Amino acid sequence: MLRYKALVLMAVVGSLTMTIPAFSGDTYKVLRWFSGKDGGNPYGGLIFDASGNLYGTTLAGGISGNGTVFQLVPDGSGGWTEHVLHKFCSERSCKDGSTPYDNLIMDSLGNLYGTTYFGGLRYGGVVFQLKPNSNGTWTEHVLYSFCTICRDPKVGANPGSGLTLDKAGNLYGTTSAAVFQLVPGPKDTWKMNVLYRFCSQPGCADGVGPSSDLLLDSSGNLYGETAGGGTYSNGNCSAFINETCGTVFELSPGGGGSWTERVLHSFDYQDGYYPGGGLVFDEAGNLYGTTARGDAFGSGVVFQLVPGAGGVWTEKVIHYFDSRTHLPVGPLAFDRAGNLYGVTLAGGSGDVGTVFRLSPGQNNSWTQTVLHSFTGEGGRYPGSGVILDNNGNLYGATQGGGSGRYGHGLVYEITP
């Protein structure tokens, strides 16, 4: 049995803000610069709780540079106070995990769940839970430790994406090789089920290298992306197998606990390659996502997948990035008017990333507006997308920016 210990909630005082005019009349404000001690280089996205508090992870900083989980609490006057909920590698040999790469999720009880890429009893990363205590502290529990050296490689190791939660309390996620499910049991036990292992078909036609969080629909189907594999190969796609360009896939539950994988789209370079930012549905049931590379400019695309008769999905590229804004990362987000928001890792006036909006127009056209162009000290290299509050304000994080040459990253807000 693993031994867990409660970690004292640390309030970090002196939350700094910096306001910068953005494009289109928007205002950009830094809510928190990370110092290294409280975390560094936030790569995953942010989430809100019902009270309007923000939560996220940093892949570095904290104890020995192994990452943290943080909370930002609004003070009612425009400021935010940071609390460090957990510093990874707090246990010997990093049994509690190390290096969280992706976003958190929260259940109805206020418990947080996430993954780390390294650490754990078997060194292959962990699935963890953080429970709030009545005295303001949080307790971390490792629900599963992945193994890099075990003889049974079905589930793989090193989860590089976040988790998805269904109504029954089951968790879903991916490792470098497979899709898994964790089912809660008695006395805080969890059972691991491997739902699908990729590259199970010749030439990895079913995909290889799952690269995004999973999306769950109302029927219990899971949707995700793989960075490589698929039925198309192209010499421009420096992916995993045979220069393949990646896929969008669906996993459907069947009888007896079985799951069936189906490739909805195989990319062919012209319509993008290296998908991995994550998927989002619109109200009509269409899927949207990004590829980091591909098309005539090699700068990435935003794509739409439309379901049709017989279970066939049709892909359409709705935006091609170029040298001005390129390398889109992280999931897209819709507002109530049907606009899409996202970030790019490069491009903009400082060539260190942008926040953009895509607005739908006539004849299925979309218009891009750059809402903010990162310049360096005020943020550089956003690692994931943005989220919106009820007022249409955008929130996100950058891996770098702040004091020093690169800084330790920051959390920002864009107000229309």
C-alpha positions in Angstrom: 0.0 0.0 0.0 1.2 3.5 -0.7 1.4 5.8 2.2 0.0 9.3 1.6 0.4 12.4 3.6 -1.5 15.6 3.8 0.2 18.7 2.4 -0.2 22.1 4.0 -2.0 24.6 1.8 0.5 27.4 1.1 -0.7 30.9 0.5 1.7 32.8 -1.8 1.3 36.5 -1.1 2.0 39.4 -3.4 0.1 38.3 -6.5 1.3 40.7 -9.3 -0.8 42.0 -12.1 0.2 43.7 -15.4 -2.2 45.2 -17.8 -1.4 45.5 -21.5 -3.6 46.7 -24.4 -4.5 43.8 -26.7 -5.9 43.8 -30.2 -9.5 44.7 -31.0 -10.0 46.7 -27.9 -9.4 43.8 -25.5 -7.3 44.0 -22.3 -4.6 41.6 -21.4 -3.7 41.2 -17.7 -1.2 38.9 -15.9 -2.9 37.3 -12.9 0.1 35.5 -11.6 3.8 35.2 -12.4 5.4 31.9 -11.2 8.6 32.2 -9.2 9.9 28.7 -9.5 9.3 27.9 -5.8 5.5 27.9 -6.3 5.9 26.1 -9.7 7.2 26.9 -13.1 6.3 26.4 -16.8 2.6 25.7 -16.8 1.9 23.5 -19.8 -1.7 22.3 -19.3 -4.9 24.2 -19.4 -6.9 25.8 -16.6 -10.3 24.9 -15.1 -12.8 26.7 -13.0 -14.7 25.5 -9.9 -18.3 26.7 -9.1 -16.9 29.6 -7.0 -14.8 31.0 -9.8 -11.5 29.8 -8.5 -8.9 28.7 -11.1 -6.8 25.5 -11.0 -3.9 24.3 -13.0 -0.5 22.5 -13.0 3.1 23.4 -13.6 5.4 20.8 -15.1 8.4 22.3 -13.2 9.2 24.2 -10.1 8.3 23.3 -6.5 10.4 20.7 -4.8 13.4 19.8 -6.9 11.7 21.2 -10.0 9.1 18.4 -10.3 5.9 20.5 -10.7 3.0 21.6 -8.7 -0.8 21.9 -8.5 -2.0 25.5 -7.9 -5.2 27.4 -7.2 -5.9 31.0 -7.9 -8.7 32.7 -5.8 -10.2 36.1 -6.9 -10.2 38.7 -4.1 -13.2 40.6 -5.4 -11.2 43.7 -6.4 -9.4 42.4 -9.5 -6.5 40.6 -7.7 -5.9 36.9 -7.3 -4.2 35.0 -4.5 -2.3 31.8 -5.3 -2.3 28.6 -3.2 0.0 25.7 -3.9 -2.1 22.6 -3.3 0.6 20.0 -4.0 4.3 20.0 -4.8 5.3 16.8 -6.6 8.1 14.6 -5.5 7.1 15.3 -1.9 7.5 11.6 -1.2 10.8 9.6 -1.5 11.7 8.6 -5.1 8.7 10.7 -6.3 6.2 8.1 -5.4 3.5 10.8 -5.5 4.4 11.6 -9.2 6.5 14.0 -11.1 6.0 16.4 -14.0 2.3 16.9 -14.7 1.9 17.9 -18.3 -1.8 18.4 -18.7 -5.0 19.9 -17.2 -7.0 18.8 -14.2 -10.6 17.8 -13.9 -12.9 18.2 -10.9 -15.8 15.9 -9.7 -19.0 17.0 -8.0 -17.4 16.7 -4.5 -14.6 19.1 -5.4 -11.9 16.5 -5.8 -9.2 17.1 -8.4 -7.8 14.5 -10.7 -4.8 14.5 -13.0 -1.8 12.7 -14.3 2.0 13.0 -14.1 4.4 11.9 -16.9 7.0 10.6 -14.5 7.3 9.3 -11.0 5.2 6.8 -9.1 6.1 3.5 -7.5 7.0 2.1 -10.9 8.5 5.2 -12.5 6.1 5.4 -15.4 3.9 8.3 -14.2 0.7 8.3 -12.1 -3.0 9.1 -11.9 -3.6 11.2 -8.8 -6.4 12.6 -6.8 -6.4 15.7 -4.6 -9.0 15.8 -1.9 -9.9 19.1 0.0 -9.9 18.8 3.8 -12.1 20.8 6.2 -9.0 22.7 7.5 -8.0 24.1 4.1 -5.3 21.5 3.4 -5.4 19.0 0.5 -4.5 15.3 0.5 -3.0 13.6 -2.5 -3.8 10.0 -3.3 -2.1 8.0 -6.1 -4.8 6.0 -7.8 -2.5 4.2 -10.2 1.2 4.0 -10.9 2.3 3.1 -14.5 5.3 1.0 -15.1 8.1 1.5 -17.7 9.9 -1.8 -17.1 7.0 -4.3 -16.5 6.5 -7.4 -18.6 2.9 -6.7 -19.3 3.0 -3.6 -21.6 -0.7 -3.5 -22.5 -1.5 -0.2 -20.8 1.9 1.4 -21.5 3.3 4.3 -19.4 3.9 8.0 -19.3 0.4 9.6 -19.5 0.9 12.8 -21.4 -2.7 13.9 -21.5 -5.4 14.7 -18.9 -8.4 12.7 -17.7 -12.1 12.5 -18.6 -14.8 11.6 -16.0 -18.1 10.0 -16.7 -21.4 10.1 -14.7 -20.5 6.8 -12.9 -17.2 8.2 -11.6 -15.0 6.3 -14.0 -11.9 8.0 -15.2 -10.5 7.7 -18.8 -7.1 8.6 -20.1 -4.3 7.7 -22.4 -0.7 6.6 -22.1 1.9 6.5 -24.9 0.3 3.3 -26.2 -3.3 2.8 -25.1 -6.6 4.2 -23.8 -7.4 3.1 -20.2 -10.3 3.3 -17.8 -10.0 3.5 -14.0 -13.1 2.2 -12.1 -13.7 3.1 -8.5 -14.2 0.3 -6.0 -14.6 -0.3 -2.3 -12.3 1.3 0.2 -10.8 3.8 -2.2 -9.5 1.1 -4.6 -9.4 1.6 -8.4 -9.4 -1.1 -11.1 -7.4 -0.6 -14.3 -9.0 -1.6 -17.6 -7.2 -1.3 -20.9 -9.8 -0.3 -23.5 -7.7 -0.2 -26.6 -4.0 -0.6 -27.5 -3.0 1.3 -30.6 -1.0 0.0 -33.6 -3.1 -3.1 -33.4 -3.6 -3.1 -37.2 -1.0 -3.4 -40.0 0.9 -0.2 -40.6 -0.8 1.3 -37.5 -3.8 2.1 -39.6 -5.7 2.5 -36.3 -3.3 5.2 -35.1 -0.3 5.3 -32.9 0.8 7.7 -30.1 -2.5 9.0 -28.6 -1.9 12.7 -28.2 -4.9 14.5 -26.6 -7.4 14.4 -23.8 -10.4 12.2 -24.5 -13.9 13.7 -25.3 -17.0 11.9 -24.0 -20.4 12.2 -25.7 -23.8 11.6 -24.2 -23.9 8.0 -25.5 -20.6 7.1 -23.7 -18.4 7.2 -26.8 -14.9 8.5 -26.5 -13.1 10.6 -29.1 -9.4 11.4 -29.3 -6.4 11.9 -31.6 -3.2 10.1 -32.4 -0.1 12.0 -33.5 0.8 9.2 -36.0 -0.7 6.3 -37.8 -3.7 6.2 -40.1 -4.2 5.1 -43.7 -2.4 8.0 -45.5 1.3 8.3 -45.7 3.2 11.4 -46.9 6.9 12.0 -47.0 6.3 15.4 -45.4 4.9 13.8 -42.3 7.7 13.0 -39.9 5.4 10.9 -37.7 5.8 7.5 -36.1 5.2 4.9 -38.7 5.7 5.0 -42.5 5.5 8.8 -42.5 1.9 8.6 -41.5 0.1 11.8 -40.4 -2.2 11.0 -37.5 -5.9 10.2 -36.9 -9.1 11.2 -35.1 -10.6 8.1 -33.6 -13.8 7.0 -31.8 -14.1 4.3 -29.1 -17.5 2.8 -28.6 -18.6 0.7 -25.6 -20.1 -2.7 -26.4 -21.3 -5.7 -24.4 -19.3 -7.4 -21.7 -17.0 -4.5 -21.3 -15.7 -4.5 -24.8 -14.8 -1.4 -26.8 -14.5 -0.9 -30.6 -12.1 1.6 -32.1 -12.9 3.3 -35.4 -10.8 5.9 -37.3 -13.0 8.8 -38.2 -10.3 10.6 -40.2 -6.7 9.9 -41.3 -4.8 13.1 -42.1 -2.8 13.4 -45.3 -0.5 16.5 -44.7 -2.6 18.8 -46.9 -5.3 18.8 -44.4 -2.9 18.8 -41.5 -0.7 16.4 -39.5 0.3 16.0 -35.8 -3.2 16.4 -34.4 -3.2 16.6 -30.6 -4.7 19.7 -29.2 -7.9 18.0 -28.2 -11.4 18.0 -29.7 -14.6 20.0 -29.0 -18.2 19.5 -30.1 -20.5 22.3 -31.4 -24.3 22.2 -30.7 -24.9 20.3 -34.0 -22.5 17.5 -33.0 -19.6 18.5 -35.3 -16.1 18.0 -34.0 -13.4 20.7 -34.1 -9.7 20.4 -33.5 -6.2 21.6 -34.6 -3.1 20.1 -36.1 0.3 21.5 -35.2 1.6 21.1 -38.7 0.5 20.5 -42.3 -1.0 22.3 -45.3 0.8 24.3 -47.9 2.4 26.6 -45.3 3.3 23.8 -42.9 2.0 25.9 -40.1 -1.1 23.9 -38.9 -4.8 24.0 -39.4 -8.2 24.2 -37.7 -10.4 21.3 -38.9 -14.0 20.4 -38.7 -15.5 16.8 -38.8 -19.1 16.5 -39.7 -21.0 13.3 -39.1 -23.1 11.9 -41.9 -25.1 8.9 -43.0 -23.7 5.4 -42.3 -21.4 6.7 -39.6 -19.1 8.5 -42.2 -17.5 11.7 -41.0 -16.4 14.4 -43.5 -13.4 16.6 -42.7 -13.1 20.2 -43.8 -10.2 22.6 -43.0 -11.8 25.9 -41.8 -8.5 27.8 -41.2 -4.9 27.5 -42.5 -2.3 29.1 -40.3 0.7 30.8 -41.8 3.9 32.5 -40.6 2.0 35.2 -38.8 0.3 32.8 -36.4 1.4 29.2 -36.5 1.8 26.0 -34.4 -1.7 25.8 -32.8 -1.7 23.9 -29.5 -4.3 23.0 -26.9 -8.0 22.5 -27.3 -10.3 25.1 -28.9 -13.2 26.8 -27.0 -16.6 28.0 -28.1 -18.4 31.1 -26.9 -22.2 31.5 -26.9 -22.1 33.2 -30.3 -20.3 30.3 -31.9 -16.9 31.9 -32.1 -13.8 29.6 -31.6 -10.9 30.6 -29.5 -7.4 29.1 -29.3 -3.7 29.7 -29.0 -0.6 29.3 -31.2 2.8 28.4 -29.9 4.6 30.7 -32.3 3.8 33.7 -34.5 2.7 37.1 -33.5 4.8 40.2 -33.1 7.3 38.5 -30.8 7.1 35.1 -32.6 6.4 33.5 -29.2 2.7 32.8 -29.6 -0.8 34.3 -29.9 -4.4 34.1 -28.7 -6.8 34.1 -31.6 -10.5 34.0 -32.4 -12.2 32.4 -35.4 -15.6 33.9 -36.2 -18.1 32.1 -38.5 -19.4 34.0 -41.5 -21.4 33.4 -44.6 -20.9 30.3 -46.9 -19.1 28.4 -44.1 -16.3 31.0 -44.0 -14.3 31.8 -40.9 -12.4 35.0 -40.1 -9.3 35.0 -37.8 -8.7 37.8 -35.3 -5.5 38.0 -33.2 -6.7 39.0 -29.7 -3.2 39.1 -28.2 0.4 38.7 -29.4 2.8 37.5 -26.7 6.1 39.4 -26.6 8.3 37.8 -24.0 8.3 39.1 -20.5 4.6 39.4 -20.5 4.3 35.8 -21.6 5.7 33.4 -24.1 4.8 30.0 -25.5 1.3 29.1 -24.4 1.2 25.3 -24.0 -2.6 24.9 -24.0 -5.8 26.6 -25.0 -8.0 29.1 -23.2 -11.2 28.8 -21.2 -14.0 31.3 -20.9 -16.0 32.6 -17.9 -19.7 33.5 -18.0 -18.8 37.1 -19.0 -16.7 36.0 -22.0 -13.3 36.7 -20.4 -10.5 34.4 -21.5 -8.0 32.7 -19.2 -4.9 30.8 -20.1 -1.2 30.2 -19.1 2.2 30.5 -20.8 5.2 28.3 -20.3 7.6 31.2 -20.1 7.5 34.9 -19.3 8.2 37.0 -16.3 11.4 38.1 -14.7 14.7 36.8 -16.1 15.5 35.8 -19.6 12.7 33.3 -19.9 10.9 33.4 -16.6 8.9 30.6 -15.1 5.6 31.3 -16.8 2.3 33.0 -15.9 -1.5 32.9 -15.9 -3.3 35.6 -17.9 -6.7 37.0 -18.5 -8.1 38.7 -21.6 -11.1 40.9 -21.1 -13.2 42.0 -24.1 
